[in-house]
Amino acid sequence: MASVQPRTQYSGDIAPALLAHYDRHARDLPWRSPPGTPPPDPYRVWLSEVMLQQTTVAAVIGYFERFSASWPDFATLAAADDADVMAAWAGLGYYSRARNLLKCARAVVTEHGGKLPETSAELARLPGIGPYTAAAIAAIAFGERAAVVDANVERVTARLFAIQTPLSAAKPEIRAAVDAITPAGRSGDFAQAMMDLGASLCSVRAPRCPACPVQMHCAAQAIGVAEGLPRKTPKKARPDRAGTAYWIERDGHVWLIRRPDSAMLGGMRGLPDDGWNARRDGDSHPPFAADWKAVAGEVVHVFTHFRLTLRLAATAAPVDESGLPPGEWWPLKTLDSAGLPTLFSKAARLAIRASAKS
């Protein structure tokens, strides 16, 4: 395979060509303003950017619309009940984002008068806002010239400059290249144009180079290596973990707990379990002595850093409520409204199916 040194000089032609393409082909998304129009509400930009961290646009749209309808600004979100917000987030994953969403909204209200700061440096001091999110909000909502680099932008830039260093080590070089081509004007539109290009024409597989508005500037396309970039750092194998969840049923209700904020799926409702986590298996000790029956089947769930196999044990026998872990009886008929994360939703379906067969 041919090898080239990445082009790091500024090309003044990239931004105009890409922005002209964006003006015609920008994605219509509920948190965006059309190209060339006044910037969107900073609250909506912030909310969307937090939701989009490690999550696809398709998965986020419905959640964004429900959140922005229920809590249309920082004040209403800051005043929301934690359990309601966590339940509304259920299924979107990476639940620390929801906890940080509340922390950030409350900090904006108490420390900034309900309005986001307008610079990336100030934004990065808020809970849950890292360098990328700060740059994205500052550029899109406030017009700051900032280098905005998400996974799509990494891919586009690695190809434009033929950066062949494996991705984890290449991040500083990619960011410098993005900074070099980011224009002073319309920086928010430029950031979104780069994201859209990576989500469409400059896709992971089979990039459509002939249709790309900046193909004449693309070093990787010129030497025929576009599809192989960016080079990926080999992933480490995920460890396997095992645990048990406990289904406690009485009079058409199931006992749900609220998981500690410091735990996996922290702040969410869930079933009591035996203490499994990313570092170790559960201890198989139920929360109290009872007539526990193993439920046939198991739930397999893949987290970012490990793979969990969750078994299920159930009891419907009368229990001494003083021995129950802190929680609440939840009606089975309305279990869908409890906002259980995906792992415990799977476990609940397993228990309900088993109960129907017995």
N, C-alpha and C positions, 0 to 999 in steps of 0.2 A: 504494500500500500504506500502511495506517495506520502511524503511528509513535508509540511510547510510550516514556516514560522507564522504565528497568528498576526494578522494585520491589526495594529493597535492605533494607527493614525485615524484622526477624525475624517469622516466622509460627509461633507455637507449636503450630499444628495440623498442620503438615506431618509432623513426625517421628512422632507417634502414629499418624496415618493410614497412613503408609508402613510402619511397623513391624508394624502389625496385618495388613496385606496380606502382608508378608514372612513372618510367622508361618504363614500358610496356603499360600503359593506359592513359598517359597524353593527355588532349584535344589538338587538333590542332587548335590554335587560331592565328589570323593574327598579334597580338602584342607580341607573345611569340617566344622564341627560343626553339628548342627541348631539352629535358632533357640532362644534361651533356655537352651541347655545350656552347660557349661563350655567355654572357648575351646579350639581345636585346638592340637596340638603346634606350637610356634613354628617348628621346623625345616620342617614341612610347609607352613606359611603362607609362609615365606621362599622355599622352593623353588618353590611355585606362582606366587608374585608375580614372581619373576625370569623364569620360563618364560612368563608371560602378557604380558610387556612386548612390545607390538607384535605379539601373536600371539593367535589366537582360542582360546576355551575348548575347542572341538571338537578343534583341532589339538594342544592341550597334554595332554589327559587321558591318552592312551596313554603319552606320554613321562614324565609325572609318575609314573604307576604303575610303569613300568619303573625309573626312577631311584630312587624311594623303596623299591622292593624290593631293588635292588642296593646302595644306599647309604642306609640308613634313618636316619642321624643325621649330625651334623657330623663326628664322629670318623672314621667310615668313609669319608665323602666326602673329607675332608682327606687321608686316607692312600691314596686311589685313584690309580692311574696316569693321568697326563694324557691319554695316547692313548686309554685305555679310556673316559674321560669324554667326550672329544671325539667318539669314534666313536658313543657312545650318543646324543649330541646331534645327529648328522648328520640333515639333513632339516628340522630345526626352525628353521634360519636365525638370522641375527644372532649369529654365532658368538662375538663378544666377550662375550656373556652367559655362555657356557660357561666361558671363561677366567676371567671375574670370579667365577663360581660357585665355582671351585676356590680362587681367591685369598681370597674371603670366608670359605669354610669353614675354610681354614687360619688366617686371622686370628682367627676365632671360637675355634678350638681353642688357639692359642698366646697370644692376648691376653685372652680372656674365659672361659677354663676350659671351653670347649665349649658355652657357653650364650649366646644372643643377648642383647645389651643390651635394656632394656625401654622405652626412650624413643626417639621419632623423632629427636631431636637426636643421640643416640649412634649410632643405627642408620645415620644418613646419613654417618657417618665411615667406614663399612665399604666395601670395594671393590664396585662394581656396584650400590650402593643409593643411588638418587637421592631427591629430596624425596617424590615420589609413593609409591615403594616403601617408604620409611621410614614414612610416615604410615599406609599400609595395614597393614604388619606391626604397628606400635604399636597401632593401633586394634583389629585383628582378634585378634591374639594376646595383647595385654596390656591392652586396655581403655582406652588413652589416648584422650582426646577430641582427635581430629585431623581436619582437613579432607582427605578422601581424594578425589582428582579424577583419574579416568581418562577415556578417550574417551566411554564411556557416561554417566558422571556429568556431563561437560561438556555433552553434548546435553540431558540432563534439566534441568540447571540453566539453560542458555541459554533453554530454553522456559518453565520456571517463572517466570523473571524477565524474559522477553522481552528478552534481551540481544541487540541487533542489531549490535553491533560485530563485524567479521570476527574469526574464531576466534583467530588468533595474537595479535592485540592485545587480545582480550577475556579472556585467561587470568587476569590479576590480578583482574578484576571477578568472574569466575566463581568463583575460589577464595574471594574474600571472601563471596560469596553462599552457597557451600557451608558455610563456617565459621559463617555466621549461623544456618543451620538445623540444624546438627549438634548433637544432644542430648548432655548430659553423661553420661547412662547409655546403655548398649547402643550405643556409638558404632561398634563393629565391625559389629554387625548392621545399623545404619543405613547404613554404607558399602556393605555387600553388598546391602542392599535397593535403594539407588540404582543400583548396577551392574546388578542383576537387572531393575529397571524399564527401564533403557536397553537391555538386551539382549532385552527382550520387548515390552511394550506401547508404550514410547516409542522405537520403532525409527526408523532413519534415514528410511525411506520409509513412508508410510501409517501413522502412529502411531494406535493404537487408543484415542483419547482417551476415548470413553464408558466404557471399562472401567478407566480409570486411577484409582487410589485417591486421587490428589491433584489431579484435574482442576479441582476448584473453586478451587484456589490458583494455577492456571496462567495467567499473563498472556498468553502466546502463544496458548493455546487460546481464550481469551476474545475475542481480536481476529482469530482465524482465520489466524495465521501460523506455527503450530507446525511444519508440515512444512518450512518454509523456514529453520528455525533448527536449529543454529547456522549463521550465514553462514560460508562457507568462504573462506579466502584463496586467490586463484588460484595454482595450482601452476606452478612453473617446468618447462619442458620438460626431460626427461632427455637428457643428451648421449649419443651413440652411441660406443661403443668397440669395437675389434676386436683379437683376439689369436689365438694358436695354442697348442694343447696338443700334447704329444708322447707317442705310445703306443709303448712299448719292450717288445716281447714276446719271450720266450725259454722254450722247453720248458714251455709251459702256464702261464707266470708273466708278470706285468706289473710294470714298475718303478714304484713309488710313492714319492713324497717326502713329508716333513712340512713344510707351509708355515710360513714364519717367523711368529712371533706378531704382528709389525708389519704383515704383508701382509693383503690381503683374504683372508677365510676362514682367518685365522691359526690355527695349531695343528692344523689338519685335515690328514689325508692327502689327496693329490691327484696329478695327473699333472704332470710337469715342463711349464713353459710359457715364453713369451717375454717375461715381465715386464709384461703388461698391468696396468693399474690404473684407478682412477676418473678419473685426470687425463690419461691418455694411452693410445694404442694400444700393443700389443706391438711389438717390433722385428723379429719374424719370424726371429730367429736361433735355430737349434736348439741344444740344450745341448752337442752335440758333432757332429763330422762323421760322417755315415753315409749309407746309401742310404735316404733318406726318401721315402715315397710319400704323396701327398695322399689323404686319405680323403674319399670323396664325401659331401656333406652338411655341415651346420654345426649348431651348438648356439646358440640364442638364449636368453639368461637376463637377467632384469630384476632389478637390484639396487635399493636404495633411491634412489641418486643417479645411476645411469647404466644404460644398456642395453648388454649385451655380446654381440657375435657372435663365437663361438669356432670357429675352424677346427681341423682335426685332421690331423696328419702321423704316419705310423707307420713303424716299421722292425722287421723280424724277423731282420735280418742279425746275425751275430756282432759283438759290440761289445767294445771294450776297457773293462773295468769300471772302470779307473782314471779314465776320462773321465766316468763317470756322476755326476750330482749326488747328494749324500748321500740315501740312501733304502733301500728293501728290495724284494726280489722277493716278489710276492704271488700266491698261486695263483689262477688265473682261476676255478676251481671254487668258491672261497669268497670271491669278490670282494664279495659282498653284505655280508660281515661286516667289511669294511675301514672302514666308517663314512665313505664318501666323501660330501662335500656334494653337493647336487642337481646343481650345474653339472657336476662331474666324473662323477657317475653317468650323466648324459645322454651325456657324451662317451664313456664306456666302452661304453655300449650301442651307440653309433654305430660304434665301432671293432670290437666283437664281431660286429655284423651284417655289416659290410663284410668281415671276415675269413671269415665263414661263406659268403659269396657267391663268394669268390675261389677 
